[in-house]
Amino acid sequence: MKQIISVILVLLSGTAYGQLLKCVDKSGRVEYANVCPPGARQEQTGIKNTPASTGSPAAPQKSLAEREAEFRKRQTEQQEAQSKQEKKTAESQQTQRACEDSRAYLKSLQSGNRIARTDPKTGERAFLEDKDYAGEIANAQRQVDTNCK
């Protein structure tokens, strides 16, 4: 008889292993543990420490080298995405700067300010003549249209 009881106790303790229990003491304080302290009421939570078997074999865990390779790949992809974003931002800033510069030059021409240019051969400054303003305004307007889309 003692042997049957000991076998039953061993079997019951094996099924309870790895389960999380809700323990409520006399003052109503709730505690979660594998084994409840004496004097506490025990309730089953249905939560187990070990994953439930689904009948299909579990996917094998990846080796350290495979996980390291995947990490490096993700890191490289992230760096590439970041560099693309930085390049895109730099290009948009450059385009915006060109637009602002061409608009400022056009406004300066339209207001009648004297425009000086440097002669590439001699290095002397030469001012734009009144007859050349119309053509220069047309060129500046084309630059504004091109740079400010």
Secondary structure as GFF3:
##gff-version 3
##sequence-region A 1 149
A	DSSP	alpha_helix	2	16	.	.	.	ID=ss1
A	DSSP	beta_strand	19	24	.	.	.	ID=ss2
A	DSSP	beta_strand	30	33	.	.	.	ID=ss3
A	DSSP	beta_strand	41	48	.	.	.	ID=ss4
A	DSSP	alpha_helix	64	110	.	.	.	ID=ss5
A	DSSP	beta_strand	116	118	.	.	.	ID=ss6
A	DSSP	beta_strand	125	127	.	.	.	ID=ss7
A	DSSP	three_ten_helix	130	132	.	.	.	ID=ss8
A	DSSP	alpha_helix	133	147	.	.	.	ID=ss9
###
